[in-house]
Amino acid sequence: MPIITIAALVMGFSGPTPLCCPATLESITGKPAVTVEYGGILLGTCCGGCEGAILKDPKPLIAKAVKANKTVGAFEYDPISGARINGEKAPAYSDFKSIRYFFASDDEKKTFDAKPADYVGEIKSTAYFCPVMKHATESTKAGAYADVKGVRYFFCCSSCLKAFKADPSKFVDNASAAVMPLKAELIKN
């Protein structure tokens, strides 16, 4: 696992307001026992037995956390710029619908907080494939992301994201074979 993800885990799960296990809603202090990735969101467990429910379907667990006003996940990307962000070094964060979002600046946090729903859409599929460079990416190594029509594309770098944002229709077909239904996946801690 890259150092950036480990840093995000440490900050996200034991930061100013610790995150909670989606299965039990108990606070996670320190490193989570097990980590699951779900469309760029890291979900950790309080113990080694909770990951089964998260891997099966994290959506109802996140909905339960929203009702309980608990934050259970940390998003690995800045939702304003789309770039991967190191949660440990991020100057600002916001918790929205039980997920912690990190930002590269206080101004980005203010922009997000004004209309978070503009930056956090519902996704149904993911593509771990850079449609600009036409090669596979990995959830723990992707450099950026963008959401288009319910699909979250993960790019190798921010430069590819910039090209993609200029004209997504030029690139989405390049990743069509890599588009898969959104699902939770175990990450080695």
N, C-alpha and C positions, 0 to 999 in steps of 0.2 A: 504494500500500500504506500503511495507517495507521501512524503512528509506533509504536504499541504492538507491532505485528508486527515492525517493524524492530528495536525494542529487544529483543524476545524472540530474534530471530535473532542479534543481536550477542552477547547473554548466553549463549544456548543453544549457539552454535557456537564461541565463543571464550572461554567462561567458565572457571572453575577447572579443569574437565576438559573439553577440547574434544570436541565431537561428531565422529562419523566419517561419511564418505560411505557410504550403504547399499550401493552397488555395489562399492566397492573396500575398504572398511573402513579407509581412510586418514583420519587426523585432518584436520579442517577448521580452519585457523587464519584468523581474520578472517571476512569475509563469504563465504558459500558462492557458488560460481559460478552455480548454478541452485537455485531453491527449489521444492519440490513440497509441496502440502498434501494430507493424506490423513486425512479424518475429524477434523480439528482438530490433527493432528500435522504439524509442519513437518519436512521431510526436505531436507537440502541436499547438494549435490555438491561434490566436490573440483575438478572440471574441467567444462568445457562438454559433455562427451560421455557422462556417466553418467546423465543424466535419462531416457533412453529405457527403460532397464531398470526404473527406479523407476515411470515412468508406466505401463508395461505391467502390472506387478504387484508392489507393494512388499512384500506378505506374505512371500514366500520370502526376500527380502533381509533383512527384519527378523528372521525365524527364524534365518537364518545369523548375524546379528549377536548374537542371544541366545546361540547356541552359542559364539561367539568372545568373549563377555563385553564387547562394544562397545556404546556408546550412540550411536544414529544419528538420533534424532528428538527434537524438543521439542514438548510438548503446549501449546497456546495457552491452556488454561483450568485453573483450580484444580480438581482432581478432587473436593475436599471440598465447596466451595461451588457449583461449576458456573459461576462467573463468569470472564470473560476476565481474564487476569493479565499484567502486564508483567514478563517474566522478568528484565529488568535491575534492577528494583526489588524483586523478591520476596526476602523474607528467608531463604527456605529452598527446597530442592529435593531430590528423590530420583530416582534412576535405577532403573526397574523394567522388566524385559523389553525392554531396549534403548531405552526412551523416557524422556526427562527430564520430570518433572512438577514444576511450581513451585507454591508455597503462599504464602498471605497471612500465615501465622504459623507459628512453630515447633510450636505445639500441633497445627495441621492436619497438619504433616509427621509428627508422632508418631502421630496417628490413622491416617494413610495407611500408614506403615511397619509398624504392627501387623498390618494385614490389607489389603494393597494390592489383592488380587483382589476385595475387596468394592467397590472404586471404579473398577476398570478391567475392564469387561466386553467381551466380543467383540461387535462390531457388524457388521451385514451391510448396513445401509442408512443413508442420511442424508437429512435433510429440512432444506434451507436455506430454511426458511419458519417464521415465528413463528406457532404454532398459536393463540396467545392473541389477538394483534392481527390475525391473518389477512393477513399480507403477507410477501413474499419477504425473505430475509436473504442476506448474502454471507459466505463463509467468512472473509474477512479483516476483516469489520466486525461480525460477530455478537457480542452482548454476553454471552451465556451459552449453556450447553448442558445437555441432560439425555438420558440413555439410557433407553429403555423398550422392552422386548421386542425387542432387537436393532436398534432404530432410534435413531440419534443426531439429536435435534432441536436446531437452532440458533435461539436467540431474539434478538430485537432488544435486549433489556435484562434485567437481573436481576429487575426487578419482574414481568415476564412469567414468568420462570422460577419465581418464588415462587408465583404463581397456578397455574401448571401443576403444580408438585409437590404442591399441596394436593389436586388431583383430576385426574390425567392423563387419565382416561377421558372427562372433560368436553371435552377439547381435541384429542386425537389425530386424530379424524376430520377436523378442520379442515385438517390438513396432509396428508391421505392422497394427494392428487394430486401432492404435491411429494416424496414418498418415492421415492428412487432408489437403485439398488445402489451400495454404497461403491466409490469409485474415486479414483485419484490425479489431481490437477489441477495444472498448471503455474501458478506465481505469478511475476509480474514482480518482479525484485529492484530 
